[in-house]
């Protein structure tokens, strides 16, 4: 009889513990916990849990969004995470159930041992800060995990317009600068003259040619940007008239080589709003293929600015164009009034759609500083980091406010 009561007591205690665990899990699921990475929600397979006052978070989901490589050893129940940055490579080994983490062969103590919930490895949130440089916090009131990704060295492109001279000193901070000094005009002809996008006049001893050569000498690649919008079907005219197109391509190549540029930046906008959209894509592919061949022969790089795939303009074939160009700039802005920060969900969608067409190393996220501010700009840069894109392109110099520049420098190497 005593043995029966002992067994009954043990079962009661076990059921009580199980109930507590179930209740805790239910409370966590019902609490609507969010993980915010650089100010934008991050999806995760298992919600964070709090154990003895320590916030435990899903490791792989956060690690991969921070650019950390993750490998799982099922036999050893061990996670290996590695990340390379300017300071070197950090390699971390974590074992389920062990408080000993191995960081570059050195043992570090964890507050709580990693655990597995439904096949997801959970680790202390603070570990991302101590070992991978992220800034982390937990807001008990809002049930929100906030993570700010560490500063990253990534490709940066700046756009320089005629009216950008007051921020001339910023040019060497970028990897490349696209100079908006040429266009395809209303008649479909390539030109360095006209309104808005033209070859600027010298300012005393400072000439456009001197700016380009000085920049190249400092290690920043200068690109000649060619602008057009199909408002009066001038771009369509160029794409359909092969003789005019050949003349245009010849003019672009000659201007870029003679003026000392290292690349060409195509910003030909407005295709596919109406009419035969498939034909527009095919015609533009043909134009870029011809230009790409000539640019390659001249030793010039080729980049293409494109409307996002979730815009109204559908005349652009990302997959084909990515194979013809060195990179594509996703013009993920102008979704709204252009005076307020762009809707992050739209920018996120634009990136994900582009990634269905080409690889991340071909994609650069365009960010318009006419829309963004010092609070929102790093959320956009954070998306480029989250998807490990090639880099970011800033539109444009001349309108970069000092607070925005300061915040950008916290997120990306400039």
DOZAKOL-84289 format. One record per residue: y, x, z of N, C-alpha, C in turn; residue in one letter. Coordinates in pm, whole numbers, plus 50000, padded with zeros to 5 digits. Atoms other than C-alpha are relative to their C-alpha. Layout:
YXZYXZYXZA ...
***
This chain:
498805008350000500005000050000501265008750000X 498834991049995502455028350093500225006549864X 499904993650131501635045049761500644990349899X 499445010050090502475012449580501514998950018X 498575001049974505885010349752500765012349951X 499374987750050506625046749664500204999149849X 499905001450146505855039549299501094989949964X 499005010450025507975007949311501415005550023X 498704994149971510855027349470500455009449889X 499684990650108510685054349204500424992549873X 499665007950118510705028148928501384993850014X 498705006249976513715011149087501125010049979X 498994989350017515645043949104500165003549853X 499964996450142514685052348744500734989449919X 499335010850071515775018248619501484999850029X 498584999649963519035021748810500745010749924X 499384989050073519785055248649500144996349853X 499965004150141518895041548306501114989849976X 498975010250014521175011748362501385006250001X 498714993249994524045034548460500305006949868X 499804993250128523535055348145500314990149889X 499755010250102523355024047931501394994150015X 498685005649976526465010148097501095009549954X 499024990150041528345042848039500125000549848X 500004999650145527305043247674500714987749944X 499385012450045528345006947633501515000650020X 498574999049972531715013847796500675009249901X 499414990650096532315043547567500144993649864X 499965006350131531465023547256501064989149995X 499065010949998533614994447363501455004650016X 498664995149969536575016347456500795003549875X 499294996950123537415024047093500625013750002X 499494986449996537795061447138500315004849859X 499604994450128539635078646852500085015250008X 499754985750012539645114646737501075001549892X 498914997850094542935124046572500085014949969X 499884986150043542995156246371501295001449920X 498694998250063546505167346278500704986649976X 499295012650005547745132246344499374989149915X 500675010050084545205113646128498554998750047X 501345002049944541895097846236498915007949928X 501184993050052538685117546190498794991550030X 501215008049977535465098346143498975008650071X 500994992649922532625107946375498784991250024X 501235008049988528995097246421499784994350139X 500195004249861529055094446801501345001050071X 498744999649928531995085747023499965010550111X 499934990649888533185111447277499564993250129X 500385005049868531835107647629500605009350104X 499454992049891533185119747961498915002150104X 501014996449901530795138148192500655008850105X 499404992549889532055149848532501425004449968X 498614997250032535615148148403500215008449875X 499904991850122534845168548088499744991449877X 500165007650123535325152847746499055007249906X 501004994450091532295158947526500194993449863X 499705005150135532845155547150498935004649901X 500994996250101530615156446839500415013049930X 499624986650044530555192846733500135001149848X 499994997550144529665192446363501174993149930X 498945007550068532155165346258501345007050014X 498724993449977535085183546416500005014149941X 500084986250047533895218746331500215000949849X 499894999350146533515211945960501394996149952X 498645003750035536925194945947500995011250029X 499184988349969538355227046094499615012249916X 500414989050087536665247945826498995009450062X 501004991849931533935260746057498634997149939X 501355001550055530515266845902499014997450113X 500945003949894527705250546103498575000249947X 501434999950032523955257146095499224995550123X 500815005349891521275240046304498585005449992X 501374995049990518015256146416499224990150086X 500715010649931515695227646505499015005750102X 501014994349911513005249546659500625005350129X 499364994049882515405267646893501004990650066X 498975009249952517675237246944501345007350013X 498844991149995520485260946858500954997349882X 498965001650101523765256446669500705013549982X 499224988050031525405286046495501234995849922X 498735003550065529055281946403500775012849971X 499254988050036531145307446219501264996349925X 498735002050071534715309646098500675013349977X 499314987850037536565336745913501494997249984X 498565001250017540325341245941500615013949995X 499314987250013542945368745932499595009850110X 500384991549887541775381746270498555004949991X 501404996250013538155385046155499104987949999X 500985010950000534995364246183499534997250142X 500515004349870534035344446492498674993049979X 501335006150009530335336146532499614995150139X 500335006149871529295312346809498604993949992X 501335006149990525775302646915499954991350126X 500125009549891525215271847130498584994650004X 501365005149984521905259747271500034987350084X 500065012649927521195224247379499445002550140X 500474998849863520895223247758500395012950070X 499624987249939522315258147817501525001350008X 498574997849983525755265947959500455013549944X 499664986950054525605300647803500254999249849X 499664999250141527415302747473500165014749964X 499884986150046527205335147274501085000549893X 498874998650091530485344547104500105014549957X 499994986350052530265375346882499245009550093X 500924992249916527385388347099500415000350147X 499585000549860529305381647423499714986250057X 500355012749937528175354747666501224993750065X 498915007749941530695327847759499404987850070X 500505011449925530135301048021500714987149959X 499465013250029530575264647928500084991850128X 499895008849884531715238548179498814990750008X 501165008850013528995214948062499145005149886X 500914995550105525935224447860500044990149883X 500105009050115525755210247505498834990450017X 501085009849994523675178747482499904993049866X 500245007150126522225158147202499974985050026X 500005014749992523005121247160499714994749860X 500405005750131521195103446875500045010649891X 500074989350099520735136746700501325007249975X 498694993650015524405147046735500275009150118X 499714990349894525305178346931501404997650055X 498725002449933528075171847184500355012250084X 499564988449921530115200247335501334996950066X 498695002349936533165202747566501145001549900X 498864999850089536375195047378500795013050010X 499194987949978538115225247532499465012149926X 500624988550067535685248447352500675002849865X 499334998050129537505242747021501305007750018X 498754992849974540685255747181499735014650037X 500244986449950539225286047357499375009149896X 500724991350093537055298447071500494999149855X 499605001550140538555285046747501494997549981X 498565000350013542265283346821500644986549978X 499425013250016542725245846791500694995750130X 499355005849882545085227547026499394986350024X 500735012449973543205199447197500554993050124X 499575007849884544065171547438499264986750003X 500645013049980542645139447580500974990750070X 499135010049941544735108447650499144988850056X 500865009849935542915087047903500504985749977X 499445013350016545285057747860499654993849865X 500275005150135544825054447485498605003249951X 501354995850037541295069047482500015007649867X 499824992750125542365093947216499815014950021X 500144985650008541175129147147500945004949890X 499054994650098543985148246973499715014849978X 500274986150037543285180546787501015004349895X 499104994050099545835202146607499305012549948X 500754988750056544135226246369500815012950009X 499284987249993544985263146395500685003349867X 499284995750119547365279446149499025006449902X 500954995350102545635287545820500725007349888X 499484992750115546245312745546499404993649875X 500465006750120545985291945229501055001749889X 499124998550116547495292344880501184990450011X 498795008249994551085279844876500805001649871X 499195000450122553085269644571501294992550030X 498715006649983556765261044573500614996649866X 499295003950122558785242444311501485003550016X 498614995549997562195256944226500754993449886X 499215006950100564775235844046501355007249983X 498694993950025568215244443909500864999650126X 499165001749880569775231844233499395005750127X 500724994849884567495251944463500485013750045X 499614986149976569435284644472500345002850146X 499624997549862570635279944830498805003450088X 501204995949926566995285144942499235010849924X 500574989050078566395314544709499235009850088X 500634990349910565475336345009498594996250040X 501345004449960562365315345072498945003049895X 500954998550110560765323344735498855009650030X 501104990649977558765354244844498994995650105X 500945004949899557145334345126498844992349938X 501045007550069555065315344868499135009349916X 500894992450089552085327544666500424998449855X 499555002550137553545312044351501194990650003X 498845008850015556755295244238500014994649858X 499875006350131557045270343952501474996949976X 498585001750031560495271243792500174988649899X 499835011750085561525237543646501125001749899X 498934996050091563515252243358499694996449854X 500295003950138561925236343049499434985849998X 500485013750010560845202642917499604996649857X 500205006250131559565181742628501024988749992X 498875009350003562625161842518499634986649938X 500225013650047563045126442389499384999549860X 500574999650135562075136842037498595005949997X 501334994249992558855152642161499975015049981X 499904985650022560105188342113500105007550132X 499854991349884559745216442366501385006449995X 498674994249996563135229442481500335005950136X 499464994449876564905250642742501384994250028X 498685006249986568005228942704499834985650049X 500045014049963568925193942814500444997650143X 499575003949867569425176043144498855001350100X 500974999849890567655182543472499055011749999X 500984989250011565065207443347500425009149886X 499464991350103566775235643162500175014250051X 499824985949964567305272943157501405001650063X 498714999649930570055279643414500925011149951X 499014989850032573245299143359499965011050105X 499954989149901573595333543523501074997350106X 499015000549892575415335243857500435014350027X 499554986149996577395367543825498905009149946X 501034990750048574815395343806498594994550013X 501335005949980571925372443903499674991049881X 500445007750116570195359843589498644993750028X 501345005849982567135337243561498905010449977X 501004989750028565215366543410499845009550118X 500064991149883566125388243711499264993450115X 500705007349894564915361443953498485000549977X 501435000250034561575359343771499375013750019X 500574986549991561015396943748499995005150143X 499934995749860562125403044107498904993450082X 501035007349927559745376444234498625005949971X 501304994350038556795390744039499805013650066X 500094986849938557565425344177499684999050149X 500265002049857557345411244531498644993650025X 501365005049985553865397344464499854984949996X 500085014550016554695360544411499974996749851X 500175002850143553505346644077501014989749951X 499065009850057556275329943870499364992049887X 500515009050104555285299843658501184993249930X 499045008250073557305282943385499484985750002X 500405014049995557155245643454500544992649878X 499635008250115557185222443153499914985450042X 499935013749951558305187343241500154990149886X 499755011350090558095154643052499524987350069X 500465013149956557765117943129499914991249876X 500255007850122556435092842877500814987149997X 499185012149990559285068342938500354994049866X 499685004650135560215066142570498905004049901X 501184996350079556745076042447500175013749932X 499834986750056557985111342376498775008850020X 501204992349974554885126042534498864995149910X 501015005750090552605102442342500205005049858X 499684995150135554375112842022499505014249981X 500434986050009553645149342096498495001149995X 501464999449994550005142642174499354995349870X 500605005850122549425122941852500405007449873X 499524992550117551395145341612499545014550014X 500594986749980549265176741580500925011249954X 499064989750044551925195741390501075002350106X 499014999149893554515188041658499385006550123X 500704994349885551955196641926499835015049986X 500174985650023551235230641772501325007350019X 498674994049984554965237841761500385000650149X 499735000649856555285227342125499255011050075X 500834990049932552425249542242500505014049969X 499474986950038553795279042049501295003050075X 498744998249929557215273642207499795002950148X 500294997849858555755271842559499495014350022X 500584986749985553705303642515501055010849979X 498984990050028556595323042362501035000950112X 499025000049891559045312342634499435006650126X 500624994649878556615320942915499825015249991X 500254985550014555715355542778501315007749988X 498744992850021559225365442666500885000450125X 499175000649880560825355042995499335006250123X 500644992849890558315373643212499204991850097X 500805008449910556345344843362498535004349997X 501434996849991552735349043475499124987849976X 500785012150020551685313143426500844988649949X 499365012250049552485278643289499604988550092X 500245011749916552825247343502500344987549919X 499785012350075552365214843310500264988450095X 499695011949921554065184743467500384989049902X 499815010050104553635158343198499554986550054X 500255012049921553885124443364500074987149917X 499825013450052553545087643284498944994949906X 501045004450092550375085843074499084989650064X 501025009549955548015056243104500524988450080X 499495011849932550345030143248499654987449922X 500365011150086549655007642952499405005549871X 500564995550127548135008842604498565004350012X 501384995050004544875026142516499875011850095X 500044989749896544245045542834498945010649971X 501054990350036541025061742712500515009749894X 499424991450104542875074842407501015009650061X 499024991349934545665088242628499305011750069X 500744989349933543115107642833499435009949899X 500594991450102541395120942523501065008749933X 498934992650066544675131042356500555011050092X 499474989949906545905148642670499005011350021X 501044989649990542585166942707500115009749882X 499904991650119543005179342350501215009150005X 498784992049986546565191042415499775011650096X 500234989649899545535210042729498985010249952X 501004990650053542505225142556500665010049905X 499314991050093544735239142282500945009550073X 499084991649923547315251842530499235010350083X 500814991149916544635266742756499495011949920X 500504989250085543185286942470501105010149969X 498884991250031546585300942374500495007450124X 499574993749875547525307842736499055011250039X 500994989649970544285326942790500195012349915X 499784988850091544965348442486501245008050040X 498764993349960548445356242622499965005450142X 500134995249862547145364542970500774991750101X 499265008949912548865334543129499064990550074X 500735010049924547485312643406500504986149960X 499615013750032547565274943365499704990750117X 500145010149895548165248843635500524986749948X 499615013350049548515211243583500344991050119X 499605010049901550425186243795499534986449950X 500605012750042548675152343791500344988750097X 499925011849915549315117443917498684998650076X 501245002249927546785108844189499164989249932X 500905009650064543745089044081500124985950056X 499765013449949544825059844299501434995549971X 498685004350043548165056544120499874990149884X 500005009350113549165033143837499775007149868X 500124992250124548875061343582498595005449987X 501434996850012545315064843457499685008149874X 500224992550123545775087343155499585014450021X 500334986149967544375118443322498535001350041X 501434997549979540795131143318499855012550087X 500044988849906540555152843629498845009749971X 501194991750018537055165243553500165009749884X 499824991550117537835178343206501155009750019X 498834991549981541265191743298499735011350098X 500344989449904539845211043593499225011349934X 500754989750072537545229343353500885008149906X 499104993350094540495238743131501105007950070X 498884993949928543015249243398499515008150119X 500334992349879543075273443689499994991250123X 499985009349887543985245543928500774987349963X 499345012950017545215209643956500814997050125X 499165004149888548105198144174499994984850007X 500035014549981547565162944311501394995550046X 498655004749969551005146544304499884987550088X 500325011249912550105124944603501244995250075X 498805005749940553495109544660500584989549907X 499385011350072555825082044535499154987450010X 500745012549978553485055644676500934988950047X 499095010049946556385038644849501415002149951X 498594999150038560155041444856500475014549988X 499714985850010560035079844859501025004850102X 499084995949895562375080045157499325000450136X 500795000149877559685075245421498745008149977X 501244992450017556575096045488498964992249920X 501025006450083553855088845235498874994650087X 501115005749922551035066245364498805009549997X 501034989549991548405090545488498674995249944X 501285004950053545495068045396499965000949848X 499954998750145546655068345033499825014549957X 500154985750031546955106245031498555004350023X 501404997049970543525108845192499094994849889X 500805005950108542075085544928500165008049872X 499754992150122543705105844648499195012950000X 500794987649989542025137544774498524997149980X 501435003150010538615121144811499604996249858X 500285003650140538805106444460499995012449911X 499964987850079539765140144315498775008650024X 501194992049966536875156944496498734994549935X 501145005650074534515133344314499985005249857X 499894995350138535725148743987499935015149985X 500004985450009536045185744066499865006150139X 500244993149874535565211844335501295002550077X 498834998549912537895217644630500825012449967X 499274987750031538805252944514500894998549877X 499155002750115540475237444207501204991350036X 499035010249964542675213044400501075005150096X 498854996949916546135217944548500704986850031X 499365012449961547785190144745501515001249986X 498565000550013551335182344633500634991950112X 499315006649889553705173144917501484999549967X 498585001750030557165158944853500814999950128X 499174999549879559685169345115501194990549991X 499035010950006561965141844988499534988350085X 500595010849921559605118845177499655004250142X 500554995849871558205139445463501075005550094X 499104994449899559845150745786499225009650089X 500654989849917559085175846061498834994550080X 501125006049929556705151146225498824997649906X 501075004250092554735140545916499475011149910X 500384990350103554605171745702498685007050033X 501234992949966551835188945896498774991149999X 501145009150018549675157745881499505001249857X 500394998450139549705161545502499355013749978X 500614986650011549035198945524498634999950068X 501275001049928546295190545774498904993949915X 501015005750090544525169345512499495010549901X 500424989250091544495198845271499095009750072X 500854991149920543005220045549498664993350032X 501215007549963540515192945650498975000149887X 500905000150115539075191445297499845013849938X 500124986150044539385229145254500435001649854X 499484998750135541465225744938500565014049977X 499474986850033542805256144757501325002650070X 498724997949935546265250444901500914987949993X 499005010650003549475230344910501145004149907X 498864997850089552385226544667501184992050054X 498865006149935555825219044808501084996549899X 498905004950083558295197744614501154996350093X 499744987950071560815213344639500975008450081X 498984991949937563015242444742501374994049970X 498685006050012566605232144793500154987950088X 499925011749912565705202145008499145001950125X 500834997349882563605219145278500925001450121X 499204999349878565295211445610499395010350096X 500474989649910565045238645874498944995150098X 501075004849910563065217146124498664998349929X 501245001650078560525209245848499395013749972X 500504986450029560235245945751499375006350124X 500524994649874559715255446117498634994250031X 501285006449972556935229946158498925004349900X 500964995650101555255239845830499445013850034X 500444986649964555105275645953499035000250118X 500995000949892553045263946249498624996449946X 501245005250056550395249746017499395008949893X 500494992150112550145273145718500805012949991X 499324987150016550955309545649500974999249883X 498975000150103554235310745458500765013350003X 
***
